[in-house]
Amino acid sequence: MFQYITSESVTSGHPDKICDQISDAILDECLKQDPYSRVGCECLAANQNLVIAWEITTKAKVDYMQIAKQTVKDIWYDSDEKYYNYQNVNILNFIHIQSRDIAQWVDMGWAWDQWIMYGYATNETKEFMPLPIDMAHNLWRKLEEVRRSWEIDYIYPDWKTQVTIIYDENFKAVWVDTILISTQHALWVDQNILKQDLIKKVISPVLVYFWYDVKDVKNIYTNPTGVFNIGGPTWDAWLTWRKIIVDTYGWVWRHWGWAFSWKDPTKVDRSWAYIARYLAKNIVASWICDRCEIQLSYAIWIANPISIYVECFGTNKLPVENIINAVRENFDLSPNGIITKLDLRKPIYKKTATYWHFWKKWFTWENLDSVEVFRKLL
């Protein structure tokens, strides 16, 4: 019995991702000047308006409006022709300091709320990510590359990619069923030329990376609605942290309902998701299983997890109890322990908002430096 699993990705110019990048750019500037900054910063973009709001407590001197405009400029929303222009953005700032009721518990190293977080890894790709989301991410990464190099000079910043993979009864990927790219473009572009360029310069190179051939893909769709000229925040309202599935594992495994961008590492729904990914990846890389999902659950005002759940989907070579014991014995999973282990007080977060929270080797939670902790269980 075959299963069809679909995942999507969005680019740096997608309006929700504009908001994510502004939020994390502000976080980075705060941490750069004051590593102990407390930041919760959300954005809303609609037409030429941008709202920045929530709570920030920091010793840093931050020009929030300048950071927002520079972020939009870096994405290349730099002319009225693209329907969003950093020079004309009207910015409203509603930042206030963090509540003392929350701050006192964070200061003591406790969880400031109750959370259930998941981490996942699989050996089906070199990045230890599910193939559908990995391929969708790589498609937009390649699209970003050809846009910024002017290899395709008529596409604008707002795009989405989508990939459907066929899996067999053993959950092994056997085929690429569908690839979809919707990309904002100049009004004069012929859709047939656009499709040819995307297949040749984007889709085909990415498929080769995954050992597939473009001729073997059943369906390839580009801009199914036809013209996609008006994009960005002009035609809708957009928010920070709405792309939570894009940012994690792409509908393949469970999600906890919360996002990452806009939060400093004391917000445990960010830092604990990173440590859960770190643990799952090191477990899979140790060869004791092919797939691993970890659930960490926490309670307000309690530092350590109240439960650890591990699911290997029948691929484990030893009892999951042994894996859970190894996690408990070798890792400090308190908020302060995780921040220290993953070195999370550095200004690293804007990259997560554009180049995905998982997969990239420059993030500490993607390191494979604890493989031997689990491999010795064999």
SEMI-623988 format. One record per residue (C-alpha): y, x, z; residue number from 1. Coordinates in nm, 2 decimals, always signed. Layout:
N
[site [Y X Z] NUM]
...
//
This chain:
378
[site [+0.00 +0.00 +0.00] 1]
[site [+0.34 +0.14 -0.11] 2]
[site [+0.66 +0.12 +0.09] 3]
[site [+1.01 +0.14 -0.06] 4]
[site [+1.26 +0.30 +0.18] 5]
[site [+1.63 +0.32 +0.09] 6]
[site [+1.92 +0.52 +0.24] 7]
[site [+2.28 +0.57 +0.15] 8]
[site [+2.55 +0.83 +0.20] 9]
[site [+2.93 +0.82 +0.16] 10]
[site [+3.17 +1.09 +0.07] 11]
[site [+3.47 +1.24 +0.24] 12]
[site [+3.70 +1.00 +0.05] 13]
[site [+3.52 +0.69 +0.17] 14]
[site [+3.78 +0.50 +0.39] 15]
[site [+3.56 +0.48 +0.70] 16]
[site [+3.50 +0.86 +0.66] 17]
[site [+3.87 +0.92 +0.63] 18]
[site [+3.90 +0.76 +0.98] 19]
[site [+3.61 +0.97 +1.11] 20]
[site [+3.77 +1.29 +0.99] 21]
[site [+4.11 +1.21 +1.14] 22]
[site [+3.95 +1.13 +1.47] 23]
[site [+3.75 +1.45 +1.48] 24]
[site [+4.03 +1.66 +1.35] 25]
[site [+4.24 +1.55 +1.64] 26]
[site [+3.95 +1.62 +1.87] 27]
[site [+3.91 +1.97 +1.73] 28]
[site [+4.28 +2.05 +1.78] 29]
[site [+4.26 +1.93 +2.14] 30]
[site [+3.95 +2.14 +2.21] 31]
[site [+4.10 +2.44 +2.03] 32]
[site [+4.39 +2.45 +2.28] 33]
[site [+4.21 +2.30 +2.58] 34]
[site [+3.83 +2.32 +2.58] 35]
[site [+3.82 +2.06 +2.86] 36]
[site [+4.01 +1.80 +2.68] 37]
[site [+3.89 +1.44 +2.72] 38]
[site [+3.92 +1.27 +2.38] 39]
[site [+3.85 +0.92 +2.26] 40]
[site [+4.04 +0.87 +1.94] 41]
[site [+3.98 +0.58 +1.69] 42]
[site [+4.16 +0.51 +1.37] 43]
[site [+4.21 +0.21 +1.15] 44]
[site [+4.32 +0.24 +0.79] 45]
[site [+4.45 -0.05 +0.58] 46]
[site [+4.65 -0.01 +0.26] 47]
[site [+4.92 +0.26 +0.33] 48]
[site [+4.89 +0.20 +0.71] 49]
[site [+4.70 +0.41 +0.97] 50]
[site [+4.66 +0.33 +1.33] 51]
[site [+4.56 +0.59 +1.58] 52]
[site [+4.46 +0.46 +1.93] 53]
[site [+4.27 +0.50 +2.25] 54]
[site [+4.26 +0.76 +2.52] 55]
[site [+4.33 +1.14 +2.53] 56]
[site [+4.38 +1.36 +2.84] 57]
[site [+4.45 +1.71 +2.75] 58]
[site [+4.68 +2.01 +2.81] 59]
[site [+4.71 +2.06 +2.43] 60]
[site [+5.03 +1.99 +2.24] 61]
[site [+4.91 +1.79 +1.94] 62]
[site [+5.10 +1.65 +1.65] 63]
[site [+4.87 +1.35 +1.58] 64]
[site [+5.07 +1.23 +1.28] 65]
[site [+5.07 +1.57 +1.11] 66]
[site [+4.70 +1.61 +1.16] 67]
[site [+4.63 +1.27 +1.01] 68]
[site [+4.84 +1.34 +0.71] 69]
[site [+4.70 +1.68 +0.65] 70]
[site [+4.34 +1.54 +0.67] 71]
[site [+4.42 +1.28 +0.41] 72]
[site [+4.58 +1.55 +0.19] 73]
[site [+4.27 +1.77 +0.22] 74]
[site [+4.06 +1.49 +0.09] 75]
[site [+4.29 +1.49 -0.22] 76]
[site [+4.44 +1.15 -0.17] 77]
[site [+4.76 +1.30 -0.30] 78]
[site [+4.90 +1.06 -0.56] 79]
[site [+4.98 +0.69 -0.60] 80]
[site [+4.74 +0.70 -0.90] 81]
[site [+4.45 +0.73 -0.65] 82]
[site [+4.59 +0.42 -0.46] 83]
[site [+4.62 +0.62 -0.14] 84]
[site [+4.88 +0.90 -0.09] 85]
[site [+4.92 +1.11 +0.23] 86]
[site [+5.29 +1.13 +0.16] 87]
[site [+5.34 +0.76 +0.20] 88]
[site [+5.10 +0.68 +0.49] 89]
[site [+5.27 +0.48 +0.77] 90]
[site [+5.12 +0.60 +1.10] 91]
[site [+5.12 +0.41 +1.43] 92]
[site [+5.03 +0.60 +1.74] 93]
[site [+4.88 +0.41 +2.04] 94]
[site [+4.72 +0.70 +2.24] 95]
[site [+4.71 +0.68 +2.62] 96]
[site [+4.53 +0.89 +2.89] 97]
[site [+4.18 +0.84 +3.00] 98]
[site [+4.11 +0.59 +3.29] 99]
[site [+4.08 +0.76 +3.63] 100]
[site [+3.78 +0.54 +3.71] 101]
[site [+3.59 +0.70 +3.42] 102]
[site [+3.73 +1.05 +3.47] 103]
[site [+3.61 +1.09 +3.83] 104]
[site [+3.25 +1.04 +3.73] 105]
[site [+3.27 +1.27 +3.43] 106]
[site [+3.42 +1.54 +3.65] 107]
[site [+3.11 +1.53 +3.87] 108]
[site [+2.88 +1.58 +3.57] 109]
[site [+2.74 +1.23 +3.57] 110]
[site [+2.68 +0.99 +3.29] 111]
[site [+2.99 +0.76 +3.26] 112]
[site [+2.79 +0.47 +3.12] 113]
[site [+2.43 +0.36 +3.05] 114]
[site [+2.29 +0.48 +2.72] 115]
[site [+1.97 +0.49 +2.51] 116]
[site [+1.98 +0.77 +2.25] 117]
[site [+1.73 +0.87 +1.98] 118]
[site [+1.66 +1.19 +1.79] 119]
[site [+1.43 +1.24 +1.49] 120]
[site [+1.28 +1.51 +1.28] 121]
[site [+1.02 +1.53 +1.00] 122]
[site [+0.87 +1.81 +0.80] 123]
[site [+0.90 +1.63 +0.47] 124]
[site [+1.21 +1.82 +0.38] 125]
[site [+1.34 +2.17 +0.44] 126]
[site [+1.62 +2.02 +0.65] 127]
[site [+1.37 +1.83 +0.87] 128]
[site [+1.54 +1.51 +0.76] 129]
[site [+1.39 +1.20 +0.60] 130]
[site [+1.38 +1.24 +0.22] 131]
[site [+1.59 +0.93 +0.13] 132]
[site [+1.89 +1.02 +0.34] 133]
[site [+1.86 +1.39 +0.26] 134]
[site [+1.86 +1.33 -0.11] 135]
[site [+2.15 +1.08 -0.08] 136]
[site [+2.35 +1.34 +0.12] 137]
[site [+2.28 +1.61 -0.14] 138]
[site [+2.39 +1.38 -0.42] 139]
[site [+2.73 +1.33 -0.27] 140]
[site [+2.76 +1.70 -0.17] 141]
[site [+2.70 +1.79 -0.54] 142]
[site [+2.95 +1.53 -0.65] 143]
[site [+3.21 +1.67 -0.41] 144]
[site [+3.14 +2.01 -0.56] 145]
[site [+3.19 +1.91 -0.92] 146]
[site [+3.51 +1.71 -0.82] 147]
[site [+3.67 +2.00 -0.64] 148]
[site [+3.58 +2.25 -0.91] 149]
[site [+3.72 +2.01 -1.17] 150]
[site [+3.39 +2.02 -1.35] 151]
[site [+3.43 +1.64 -1.37] 152]
[site [+3.80 +1.60 -1.36] 153]
[site [+3.84 +1.22 -1.37] 154]
[site [+3.67 +1.12 -1.05] 155]
[site [+3.86 +1.02 -0.74] 156]
[site [+3.76 +1.07 -0.37] 157]
[site [+3.59 +0.74 -0.29] 158]
[site [+3.21 +0.73 -0.37] 159]
[site [+2.88 +0.62 -0.23] 160]
[site [+2.53 +0.73 -0.32] 161]
[site [+2.20 +0.55 -0.26] 162]
[site [+1.83 +0.66 -0.30] 163]
[site [+1.51 +0.46 -0.29] 164]
[site [+1.19 +0.66 -0.22] 165]
[site [+0.83 +0.52 -0.26] 166]
[site [+0.60 +0.62 +0.02] 167]
[site [+0.22 +0.58 +0.03] 168]
[site [+0.00 +0.44 +0.31] 169]
[site [+0.01 +0.78 +0.49] 170]
[site [+0.39 +0.78 +0.48] 171]
[site [+0.40 +1.05 +0.22] 172]
[site [+0.68 +1.04 -0.04] 173]
[site [+0.53 +1.00 -0.38] 174]
[site [+0.82 +0.91 -0.61] 175]
[site [+1.19 +0.85 -0.65] 176]
[site [+1.23 +0.48 -0.75] 177]
[site [+1.61 +0.44 -0.77] 178]
[site [+1.92 +0.65 -0.76] 179]
[site [+2.26 +0.48 -0.74] 180]
[site [+2.61 +0.64 -0.75] 181]
[site [+2.93 +0.44 -0.74] 182]
[site [+3.23 +0.66 -0.78] 183]
[site [+3.60 +0.59 -0.80] 184]
[site [+3.75 +0.72 -1.13] 185]
[site [+4.05 +0.73 -1.35] 186]
[site [+4.11 +0.40 -1.54] 187]
[site [+4.07 +0.55 -1.89] 188]
[site [+3.71 +0.68 -1.84] 189]
[site [+3.43 +0.54 -2.06] 190]
[site [+3.14 +0.43 -1.83] 191]
[site [+2.88 +0.58 -2.07] 192]
[site [+3.04 +0.92 -2.05] 193]
[site [+3.07 +0.89 -1.67] 194]
[site [+2.70 +0.81 -1.65] 195]
[site [+2.60 +1.10 -1.88] 196]
[site [+2.82 +1.34 -1.68] 197]
[site [+2.67 +1.23 -1.34] 198]
[site [+2.31 +1.26 -1.47] 199]
[site [+2.37 +1.60 -1.61] 200]
[site [+2.59 +1.76 -1.35] 201]
[site [+2.50 +1.58 -1.03] 202]
[site [+2.17 +1.39 -1.03] 203]
[site [+1.95 +1.63 -1.23] 204]
[site [+2.04 +1.94 -1.03] 205]
[site [+1.98 +1.76 -0.70] 206]
[site [+1.64 +1.63 -0.82] 207]
[site [+1.54 +1.98 -0.92] 208]
[site [+1.62 +2.10 -0.57] 209]
[site [+1.36 +1.84 -0.44] 210]
[site [+1.11 +1.92 -0.71] 211]
[site [+1.16 +1.61 -0.91] 212]
[site [+1.27 +1.55 -1.27] 213]
[site [+1.54 +1.31 -1.38] 214]
[site [+1.30 +1.17 -1.65] 215]
[site [+1.06 +1.05 -1.37] 216]
[site [+1.32 +0.83 -1.19] 217]
[site [+1.25 +0.47 -1.27] 218]
[site [+1.61 +0.34 -1.22] 219]
[site [+1.94 +0.52 -1.24] 220]
[site [+2.26 +0.32 -1.18] 221]
[site [+2.62 +0.43 -1.20] 222]
[site [+2.90 +0.20 -1.11] 223]
[site [+2.69 -0.12 -1.16] 224]
[site [+3.00 -0.34 -1.14] 225]
[site [+3.17 -0.15 -1.43] 226]
[site [+3.51 -0.02 -1.36] 227]
[site [+3.57 +0.14 -1.01] 228]
[site [+3.93 +0.25 -1.02] 229]
[site [+4.09 +0.10 -0.71] 230]
[site [+3.94 +0.26 -0.40] 231]
[site [+4.02 +0.41 -0.07] 232]
[site [+4.19 +0.21 +0.21] 233]
[site [+4.40 +0.02 -0.05] 234]
[site [+4.15 -0.26 -0.10] 235]
[site [+4.01 -0.32 +0.25] 236]
[site [+4.05 -0.23 +0.62] 237]
[site [+3.84 +0.06 +0.75] 238]
[site [+3.76 +0.21 +1.09] 239]
[site [+3.63 +0.51 +1.27] 240]
[site [+3.25 +0.51 +1.35] 241]
[site [+3.13 +0.24 +1.11] 242]
[site [+2.89 +0.47 +0.92] 243]
[site [+2.64 +0.52 +1.21] 244]
[site [+2.33 +0.50 +0.99] 245]
[site [+2.47 +0.73 +0.73] 246]
[site [+2.55 +0.97 +1.01] 247]
[site [+2.20 +0.97 +1.15] 248]
[site [+1.86 +0.91 +0.97] 249]
[site [+1.94 +0.65 +0.71] 250]
[site [+1.75 +0.34 +0.82] 251]
[site [+1.43 +0.53 +0.85] 252]
[site [+1.41 +0.54 +1.23] 253]
[site [+1.57 +0.36 +1.52] 254]
[site [+1.93 +0.38 +1.61] 255]
[site [+2.11 +0.32 +1.94] 256]
[site [+2.41 +0.13 +1.81] 257]
[site [+2.68 +0.39 +1.89] 258]
[site [+2.86 +0.64 +1.68] 259]
[site [+2.97 +1.01 +1.72] 260]
[site [+3.31 +1.07 +1.56] 261]
[site [+3.61 +1.03 +1.80] 262]
[site [+3.44 +1.15 +2.11] 263]
[site [+3.45 +1.48 +2.31] 264]
[site [+3.11 +1.61 +2.43] 265]
[site [+3.14 +1.45 +2.78] 266]
[site [+3.09 +1.12 +2.59] 267]
[site [+2.71 +1.13 +2.63] 268]
[site [+2.63 +0.90 +2.35] 269]
[site [+2.74 +1.20 +2.13] 270]
[site [+2.60 +1.50 +2.32] 271]
[site [+2.27 +1.34 +2.41] 272]
[site [+2.21 +1.23 +2.05] 273]
[site [+2.26 +1.60 +1.95] 274]
[site [+2.02 +1.73 +2.21] 275]
[site [+1.76 +1.46 +2.11] 276]
[site [+1.78 +1.58 +1.75] 277]
[site [+1.76 +1.94 +1.87] 278]
[site [+1.44 +1.87 +2.07] 279]
[site [+1.28 +1.66 +1.79] 280]
[site [+1.35 +1.93 +1.53] 281]
[site [+1.21 +2.21 +1.75] 282]
[site [+0.90 +2.01 +1.83] 283]
[site [+0.82 +1.94 +1.46] 284]
[site [+0.90 +2.30 +1.36] 285]
[site [+0.64 +2.42 +1.62] 286]
[site [+0.37 +2.25 +1.41] 287]
[site [+0.24 +2.03 +1.69] 288]
[site [+0.33 +1.72 +1.48] 289]
[site [+0.47 +1.62 +1.14] 290]
[site [+0.72 +1.36 +1.27] 291]
[site [+0.88 +1.32 +1.60] 292]
[site [+1.11 +1.06 +1.75] 293]
[site [+1.26 +1.11 +2.10] 294]
[site [+1.43 +0.85 +2.31] 295]
[site [+1.64 +0.95 +2.61] 296]
[site [+1.77 +0.68 +2.84] 297]
[site [+2.05 +0.73 +3.10] 298]
[site [+2.21 +0.53 +3.38] 299]
[site [+2.57 +0.53 +3.48] 300]
[site [+2.66 +0.78 +3.76] 301]
[site [+2.32 +0.95 +3.73] 302]
[site [+2.31 +1.30 +3.57] 303]
[site [+1.95 +1.33 +3.44] 304]
[site [+1.76 +1.09 +3.20] 305]
[site [+1.58 +0.81 +3.37] 306]
[site [+1.32 +0.82 +3.10] 307]
[site [+1.20 +1.03 +2.81] 308]
[site [+0.99 +0.87 +2.54] 309]
[site [+0.82 +1.06 +2.25] 310]
[site [+0.66 +0.91 +1.94] 311]
[site [+0.48 +1.12 +1.69] 312]
[site [+0.34 +0.84 +1.47] 313]
[site [-0.02 +0.96 +1.50] 314]
[site [+0.06 +1.31 +1.37] 315]
[site [+0.05 +1.49 +1.70] 316]
[site [-0.21 +1.76 +1.76] 317]
[site [-0.20 +1.72 +2.14] 318]
[site [-0.11 +1.44 +2.39] 319]
[site [+0.25 +1.33 +2.39] 320]
[site [+0.24 +1.37 +2.77] 321]
[site [+0.22 +1.74 +2.73] 322]
[site [+0.53 +1.74 +2.50] 323]
[site [+0.73 +1.53 +2.75] 324]
[site [+0.63 +1.76 +3.04] 325]
[site [+0.75 +2.06 +2.83] 326]
[site [+1.08 +1.89 +2.77] 327]
[site [+1.13 +1.81 +3.14] 328]
[site [+1.03 +2.16 +3.26] 329]
[site [+1.23 +2.37 +3.01] 330]
[site [+1.56 +2.18 +2.94] 331]
[site [+1.85 +2.07 +3.16] 332]
[site [+1.93 +1.73 +3.01] 333]
[site [+2.23 +1.65 +3.24] 334]
[site [+2.57 +1.62 +3.07] 335]
[site [+2.68 +1.96 +3.18] 336]
[site [+2.34 +2.12 +3.09] 337]
[site [+2.36 +1.98 +2.74] 338]
[site [+2.72 +2.09 +2.68] 339]
[site [+2.63 +2.44 +2.80] 340]
[site [+2.31 +2.46 +2.60] 341]
[site [+2.47 +2.35 +2.27] 342]
[site [+2.81 +2.51 +2.34] 343]
[site [+2.99 +2.18 +2.27] 344]
[site [+3.34 +2.26 +2.39] 345]
[site [+3.44 +2.43 +2.06] 346]
[site [+3.64 +2.28 +1.78] 347]
[site [+3.34 +2.21 +1.55] 348]
[site [+3.36 +1.84 +1.50] 349]
[site [+3.56 +1.77 +1.19] 350]
[site [+3.27 +1.93 +0.99] 351]
[site [+3.03 +1.67 +1.13] 352]
[site [+3.25 +1.39 +1.00] 353]
[site [+3.22 +1.51 +0.64] 354]
[site [+2.91 +1.72 +0.62] 355]
[site [+2.68 +1.51 +0.84] 356]
[site [+2.60 +1.55 +1.20] 357]
[site [+2.24 +1.67 +1.13] 358]
[site [+2.10 +1.91 +0.88] 359]
[site [+2.37 +2.18 +0.86] 360]
[site [+2.27 +2.51 +1.01] 361]
[site [+2.61 +2.59 +1.15] 362]
[site [+2.56 +2.33 +1.43] 363]
[site [+2.39 +2.45 +1.74] 364]
[site [+2.18 +2.14 +1.77] 365]
[site [+2.01 +2.24 +1.44] 366]
[site [+1.90 +2.58 +1.58] 367]
[site [+1.53 +2.65 +1.60] 368]
[site [+1.55 +2.87 +1.90] 369]
[site [+1.31 +2.67 +2.12] 370]
[site [+1.01 +2.65 +1.89] 371]
[site [+0.80 +2.88 +2.11] 372]
[site [+0.85 +2.65 +2.41] 373]
[site [+0.64 +2.39 +2.22] 374]
[site [+0.43 +2.61 +2.01] 375]
[site [+0.26 +2.76 +2.31] 376]
[site [+0.13 +2.41 +2.40] 377]
[site [-0.12 +2.46 +2.11] 378]
//
